[in-house]
């Protein structure tokens, strides 16, 4: 087992990268946080065996829609903005390095070859907004890898 911390700009493309390599990507637990960012886990499988786990803290199309409305907006207008965002091309941008736990050595080389960029101008705006106004250190607080590092240092 190996744990990697990786900076990426396009979570959807990263997940698709594994599918293009012949793996199955299954979405696991997911939560929307109180700051409107999200945290999610994905399992990368082949032959019914989990070969990797991915944990990401990210903003998406919905965050972008919410950041563009005022704090005094009515519930009805918030719902309308979220529904409109649902109709857009869904993008997801990590706001901190993702954590990849690898159980198959061959995956590490494939991850090293991976590169990406932001999917849209809106994605860039959303991640910049989040990093200026919110706390991007969620994975550091919840992933056991970081807790172990603090204990051992």
WOMO-V581828 format. One record per residue. N is the residue number from 0. RES is the residue in three letters. PHI is phi in whole degrees, -180 to 180 (* if undefined). PSI is psi as a letter, one per 40 degrees, with the letter a starting at -180 (* if undefined). OMEGA is omega in whole degrees, 0 to 359 (999 if undefined). Layout:
# WOMO-V581828
{{N,RES,PHI,PSI,OMEGA} {N,RES,PHI,PSI,OMEGA}}
This chain:
# WOMO-V581828
{{0,UNK,*,i,178} {1,UNK,-139,h,179} {2,UNK,-113,h,181} {3,UNK,-116,i,172} {4,UNK,-112,h,190} {5,UNK,-128,h,174} {6,UNK,-91,h,175} {7,UNK,-132,i,182} {8,UNK,-120,e,184} {9,UNK,-143,g,184} {10,UNK,-63,d,180} {11,UNK,-60,d,179} {12,UNK,-64,d,179} {13,UNK,-62,d,179} {14,UNK,-65,d,179} {15,UNK,-64,d,179} {16,UNK,-55,d,180} {17,UNK,-69,d,177} {18,UNK,-62,d,178} {19,UNK,-65,d,177} {20,UNK,-88,e,177} {21,UNK,95,e,178} {22,UNK,-95,i,173} {23,UNK,-101,h,179} {24,UNK,-111,h,183} {25,UNK,-117,h,178} {26,UNK,-75,h,179} {27,UNK,-104,a,181} {28,UNK,-59,i,183} {29,UNK,-148,i,178} {30,UNK,-146,i,171} {31,UNK,-97,h,183} {32,UNK,-87,i,184} {33,UNK,-64,e,177} {34,UNK,-94,e,178} {35,UNK,74,e,171} {36,UNK,-83,i,182} {37,UNK,-134,i,175} {38,UNK,-130,h,182} {39,UNK,-148,i,178} {40,UNK,-127,h,176} {41,UNK,-129,i,178} {42,UNK,-110,h,178} {43,UNK,-103,h,185} {44,UNK,-122,i,169} {45,UNK,-150,h,181} {46,UNK,55,f,179} {47,UNK,64,e,176} {48,UNK,-109,h,176} {49,UNK,-76,h,181} {50,UNK,-101,d,179} {51,UNK,-162,i,173} {52,UNK,-126,h,181} {53,UNK,-120,h,175} {54,UNK,-122,h,183} {55,UNK,-136,i,172} {56,UNK,-112,h,191} {57,UNK,-148,i,168} {58,UNK,-115,i,181} {59,UNK,-140,a,181} {60,UNK,-53,d,181} {61,UNK,-67,d,177} {62,UNK,-61,d,180} {63,UNK,-59,d,179} {64,UNK,-63,d,181} {65,UNK,-71,d,181} {66,UNK,-72,e,181} {67,UNK,-97,e,176} {68,UNK,-120,i,183} {69,UNK,-80,i,180} {70,UNK,-69,e,179} {71,UNK,-94,e,181} {72,UNK,-66,i,180} {73,UNK,-72,i,178} {74,UNK,-56,d,181} {75,UNK,-61,d,179} {76,UNK,-70,d,176} {77,UNK,-64,d,179} {78,UNK,-61,d,178} {79,UNK,-60,d,180} {80,UNK,-63,d,180} {81,UNK,-68,d,178} {82,UNK,-66,d,177} {83,UNK,-64,d,178} {84,UNK,-64,d,179} {85,UNK,-61,d,180} {86,UNK,-79,e,178} {87,UNK,-80,i,172} {88,UNK,-67,h,183} {89,UNK,-71,h,172} {90,UNK,-120,i,178} {91,UNK,-137,h,182} {92,UNK,-125,h,176} {93,UNK,-62,i,179} {94,UNK,-103,e,173} {95,UNK,-156,i,180} {96,UNK,-56,h,177} {97,UNK,-80,i,178} {98,UNK,-111,h,178} {99,UNK,-121,h,175} {100,UNK,-99,h,186} {101,UNK,-106,h,177} {102,UNK,-111,e,180} {103,UNK,-130,h,186} {104,UNK,-56,d,183} {105,UNK,-60,d,181} {106,UNK,-65,d,183} {107,UNK,-60,d,179} {108,UNK,-64,d,178} {109,UNK,-68,d,178} {110,UNK,-71,d,179} {111,UNK,-61,d,181} {112,UNK,-79,e,186} {113,UNK,-73,h,172} {114,UNK,-147,i,180} {115,UNK,-157,a,174} {116,UNK,-147,i,179} {117,UNK,-60,i,183} {118,UNK,-76,d,184} {119,UNK,-158,i,175} {120,UNK,-63,d,179} {121,UNK,-61,d,178} {122,UNK,-63,d,178} {123,UNK,-64,d,179} {124,UNK,-60,d,182} {125,UNK,-66,d,182} {126,UNK,-68,d,177} {127,UNK,-64,d,179} {128,UNK,-60,d,181} {129,UNK,-61,d,184} {130,UNK,-66,d,178} {131,UNK,-80,d,190} {132,UNK,-107,e,187} {133,UNK,-131,a,180} {134,UNK,-103,h,185} {135,UNK,-90,e,185} {136,UNK,-106,f,182} {137,UNK,-77,d,183} {138,UNK,-61,d,178} {139,UNK,-61,d,182} {140,UNK,-87,d,187} {141,UNK,-113,d,184} {142,UNK,-86,h,182} {143,UNK,-59,d,179} {144,UNK,-55,d,181} {145,UNK,-73,d,178} {146,UNK,-65,d,179} {147,UNK,-67,d,179} {148,UNK,-60,d,181} {149,UNK,-66,d,181} {150,UNK,-66,d,185} {151,UNK,-85,e,183} {152,UNK,-100,*,999}}
